[in-house]
Amino acid sequence: MIRSVWVPADGAAGLPAALGAGPFAAVLVFAAPEADLVALAQADLGGPLIGCTTAGELSPEGYAEGG
């Protein structure tokens, strides 16, 4: 199963709730450089975290930069 969610760059703390119940085989995160990467790394996401920062993001509003 694949689950996709979007949270703002300052919303890392809300990512576990947005994902819902795990466990997950892996959690892939593509984050704005401004995201709280420490909070992401420390969050209990229900599976191993794999991620990178981006030069731009696709958000519900379309292409965005910085969040």
C-alpha positions in Angstrom: 0.0 0.0 0.0 1.2 3.5 -0.8 0.0 6.4 1.3 0.8 10.0 0.3 0.4 13.1 2.5 1.5 16.7 2.4 2.4 18.9 5.4 3.9 22.4 5.4 7.7 22.7 6.0 7.0 23.8 9.6 4.6 20.9 10.2 7.0 18.0 10.7 5.4 17.3 14.1 2.1 16.6 12.4 3.5 14.1 9.9 2.9 11.0 12.1 -0.8 11.9 12.5 -1.1 12.7 8.8 0.4 9.3 7.9 -1.9 7.4 10.2 -1.2 4.1 11.8 1.8 2.1 10.6 3.8 0.0 10.5 5.3 1.0 7.2 8.1 -0.8 5.2 9.6 2.6 4.6 8.6 6.3 4.9 9.9 8.4 2.0 10.1 12.1 2.7 10.9 14.9 0.2 11.3 18.0 2.3 11.8 21.7 1.7 15.3 22.8 2.9 13.5 24.9 5.5 11.8 21.8 7.1 12.8 20.9 10.6 14.9 17.9 9.6 15.9 17.1 13.2 12.2 16.8 14.1 11.6 14.6 11.1 14.5 12.3 12.1 13.2 12.1 15.6 9.6 11.5 14.8 8.0 8.1 15.2 6.8 7.6 11.7 6.1 3.9 11.9 8.9 2.7 9.7 12.4 3.5 8.5 12.9 7.1 7.3 14.4 7.8 3.8 14.5 11.3 2.7 16.1 14.2 0.9 15.6 18.0 0.5 14.2 19.5 -2.6 14.8 22.5 -4.8 11.0 22.9 -5.1 7.9 21.1 -3.9 4.6 20.0 -5.4 2.0 21.1 -2.9 -1.8 21.0 -3.1 -1.6 24.5 -4.6 0.9 23.4 -7.3 4.6 24.1 -7.6 6.1 25.9 -4.5 9.4 26.8 -3.0 10.3 26.9 0.6 7.5 25.0 2.2 
